[in-house]
């Protein structure tokens, strides 16, 4: 998995911030900085390892075209269907994070499948690829039929027709499908879906054990069509709730911001000379986030606000480079995120010295719906001591996938690495712990509501 980076010595290969075909994954311990064109090419970048339902698929990262030739094979003729199978096999062979391949001989599996699995028709080839990937016991390394790959790409544009849920597997058994975050203003959020809810059935179909792609197919559908979702709060399986939802096109505005005046003293940084706070809400990291966040922080910096409130609650992530870019707007020096694979630390992403505001007191609001690229941002700001993290422990999704295009329009999502914070904390299944424990719902997410609460007697103590 390759990124286009500007480094002091040589160009290195890493998951972010810009991709090239990853014909070889190299090891690098030097620090790199992105080009100024990051915002324009974000759409070809890493996404989180889950699915956005109603927002677009995000079970894996960016789609990257990779030329995959047939591996050395016995002398017998190789059919076109077997060549497609070999493309999928090679994609995993080159980039998979676990080089033991879950204790399997990857080369032996290739030979066994070519000899014993029927691949006379495209459907049979797809079945063989699915069976091959299942051996890895990795729910995020998956085969994507052409229609599902196309849906993933539509998701990077920020809208799709559905119910407005991001879903993932739970952090325990890996069998339950849970709500990562509901889209603000989407049908599911309006009906009461919350981050962490366990989905039991969709239109009467039990979803436990299904792939995220299968569940997304159940939840998506024609605009204005109906779907019934039964779910329960975490740890309360006997207390189910039934939501009757109307599918609609859900579009996410990635960045909103405002200046709150006459803020209560409790919510201000110690010794603040002004009663103003800048509030920036990052709802997702998509191809528009970098430019919009840059505008927000630039404008608030010019106003000279007493403090910044960066709200990434219920931000399930998205394009990894956008998260790194936002961190660089607020941190002037030091490491931001480490990328590790089975061989250890592979790449380090650092601040580039071109921050917009590295001094204004900062608090970052998080909750259990804060995940992946959002956790990268929170971890970077925490470990660099740039700001305080307030709320509850984040979700803990730190795996990195890339999607390899296959020649027939299908693809393979491959787990290639994992995130670590600058302090070396593995985010996956752990998350980022807050510096300040705070009820995650103490503040609304709409601009008017935030300022109203911050200016009232109910204003929370944000800056410790």
Secondary structure as the mmCIF struct_conf table of DSSP 4:
data_model
#
loop_
_struct_conf.conf_type_id
_struct_conf.id
_struct_conf.beg_label_comp_id
_struct_conf.beg_label_asym_id
_struct_conf.beg_label_seq_id
_struct_conf.end_label_comp_id
_struct_conf.end_label_asym_id
_struct_conf.end_label_seq_id
STRN STRN1 UNK A 2 UNK A 3
STRN STRN2 UNK A 6 UNK A 7
BEND BEND1 UNK A 8 UNK A 10
BEND BEND2 UNK A 15 UNK A 18
STRN STRN3 UNK A 19 UNK A 20
BEND BEND3 UNK A 23 UNK A 24
HELX_LH_PP_P HELX_LH_PP_P1 UNK A 25 UNK A 27
BEND BEND4 UNK A 30 UNK A 30
STRN STRN4 UNK A 31 UNK A 33
TURN_TY1_P TURN_TY1_P1 UNK A 36 UNK A 37
HELX_RH_AL_P HELX_RH_AL_P1 UNK A 38 UNK A 41
HELX_RH_3T_P HELX_RH_3T_P1 UNK A 42 UNK A 44
BEND BEND5 UNK A 45 UNK A 45
BEND BEND6 UNK A 49 UNK A 50
STRN STRN5 UNK A 51 UNK A 53
TURN_TY1_P TURN_TY1_P2 UNK A 54 UNK A 55
STRN STRN6 UNK A 56 UNK A 56
BEND BEND7 UNK A 59 UNK A 60
STRN STRN7 UNK A 63 UNK A 65
HELX_LH_PP_P HELX_LH_PP_P2 UNK A 69 UNK A 72
BEND BEND8 UNK A 75 UNK A 76
HELX_RH_AL_P HELX_RH_AL_P2 UNK A 80 UNK A 95
BEND BEND9 UNK A 97 UNK A 97
TURN_TY1_P TURN_TY1_P3 UNK A 99 UNK A 103
HELX_RH_AL_P HELX_RH_AL_P3 UNK A 106 UNK A 116
BEND BEND10 UNK A 117 UNK A 117
BEND BEND11 UNK A 120 UNK A 121
HELX_RH_AL_P HELX_RH_AL_P4 UNK A 122 UNK A 134
TURN_TY1_P TURN_TY1_P4 UNK A 135 UNK A 136
TURN_TY1_P TURN_TY1_P5 UNK A 139 UNK A 140
BEND BEND12 UNK A 141 UNK A 141
STRN STRN8 UNK A 142 UNK A 144
HELX_RH_AL_P HELX_RH_AL_P5 UNK A 146 UNK A 155
TURN_TY1_P TURN_TY1_P6 UNK A 156 UNK A 158
STRN STRN9 UNK A 159 UNK A 162
STRN STRN10 UNK A 165 UNK A 169
BEND BEND13 UNK A 171 UNK A 174
BEND BEND14 UNK A 176 UNK A 176
STRN STRN11 UNK A 177 UNK A 182
HELX_LH_PP_P HELX_LH_PP_P3 UNK A 183 UNK A 183
TURN_TY1_P TURN_TY1_P7 UNK A 184 UNK A 185
BEND BEND15 UNK A 186 UNK A 186
HELX_RH_AL_P HELX_RH_AL_P6 UNK A 187 UNK A 191
TURN_TY1_P TURN_TY1_P8 UNK A 192 UNK A 192
TURN_TY1_P TURN_TY1_P9 UNK A 195 UNK A 196
HELX_LH_PP_P HELX_LH_PP_P4 UNK A 197 UNK A 197
STRN STRN12 UNK A 198 UNK A 202
TURN_TY1_P TURN_TY1_P10 UNK A 203 UNK A 204
STRN STRN13 UNK A 205 UNK A 206
TURN_TY1_P TURN_TY1_P11 UNK A 208 UNK A 209
HELX_RH_AL_P HELX_RH_AL_P7 UNK A 212 UNK A 219
BEND BEND16 UNK A 222 UNK A 222
TURN_TY1_P TURN_TY1_P12 UNK A 223 UNK A 224
STRN STRN14 UNK A 226 UNK A 232
TURN_TY1_P TURN_TY1_P13 UNK A 234 UNK A 235
TURN_TY1_P TURN_TY1_P14 UNK A 237 UNK A 238
BEND BEND17 UNK A 239 UNK A 239
STRN STRN15 UNK A 240 UNK A 246
STRN STRN16 UNK A 248 UNK A 251
STRN STRN17 UNK A 255 UNK A 260
BEND BEND18 UNK A 262 UNK A 262
HELX_RH_3T_P HELX_RH_3T_P2 UNK A 265 UNK A 267
BEND BEND19 UNK A 268 UNK A 268
HELX_LH_PP_P HELX_LH_PP_P5 UNK A 269 UNK A 269
TURN_TY1_P TURN_TY1_P15 UNK A 270 UNK A 271
BEND BEND20 UNK A 273 UNK A 275
STRN STRN18 UNK A 277 UNK A 282
STRN STRN19 UNK A 285 UNK A 285
BEND BEND21 UNK A 286 UNK A 286
TURN_TY1_P TURN_TY1_P16 UNK A 287 UNK A 288
HELX_RH_AL_P HELX_RH_AL_P8 UNK A 289 UNK A 303
TURN_TY1_P TURN_TY1_P17 UNK A 304 UNK A 304
BEND BEND22 UNK A 306 UNK A 306
STRN STRN20 UNK A 307 UNK A 311
TURN_TY1_P TURN_TY1_P18 UNK A 313 UNK A 314
STRN STRN21 UNK A 318 UNK A 318
HELX_RH_AL_P HELX_RH_AL_P9 UNK A 320 UNK A 330
BEND BEND23 UNK A 333 UNK A 334
STRN STRN22 UNK A 335 UNK A 341
TURN_TY1_P TURN_TY1_P19 UNK A 342 UNK A 343
STRN STRN23 UNK A 344 UNK A 350
BEND BEND24 UNK A 353 UNK A 353
BEND BEND25 UNK A 356 UNK A 356
BEND BEND26 UNK A 358 UNK A 360
STRN STRN24 UNK A 362 UNK A 366
TURN_TY1_P TURN_TY1_P20 UNK A 368 UNK A 369
TURN_TY1_P TURN_TY1_P21 UNK A 372 UNK A 372
HELX_RH_AL_P HELX_RH_AL_P10 UNK A 373 UNK A 383
TURN_TY1_P TURN_TY1_P22 UNK A 384 UNK A 385
BEND BEND27 UNK A 386 UNK A 387
STRN STRN25 UNK A 388 UNK A 391
BEND BEND28 UNK A 392 UNK A 392
STRN STRN26 UNK A 399 UNK A 405
HELX_LH_PP_P HELX_LH_PP_P6 UNK A 406 UNK A 406
TURN_TY1_P TURN_TY1_P23 UNK A 407 UNK A 408
BEND BEND29 UNK A 409 UNK A 409
STRN STRN27 UNK A 411 UNK A 421
TURN_TY1_P TURN_TY1_P24 UNK A 422 UNK A 423
STRN STRN28 UNK A 426 UNK A 426
TURN_TY1_P TURN_TY1_P25 UNK A 428 UNK A 430
BEND BEND30 UNK A 435 UNK A 435
STRN STRN29 UNK A 436 UNK A 437
TURN_TY1_P TURN_TY1_P26 UNK A 440 UNK A 441
BEND BEND31 UNK A 442 UNK A 443
BEND BEND32 UNK A 445 UNK A 446
HELX_RH_AL_P HELX_RH_AL_P11 UNK A 447 UNK A 454
TURN_TY1_P TURN_TY1_P27 UNK A 455 UNK A 455
BEND BEND33 UNK A 456 UNK A 456
TURN_TY1_P TURN_TY1_P28 UNK A 457 UNK A 458
#
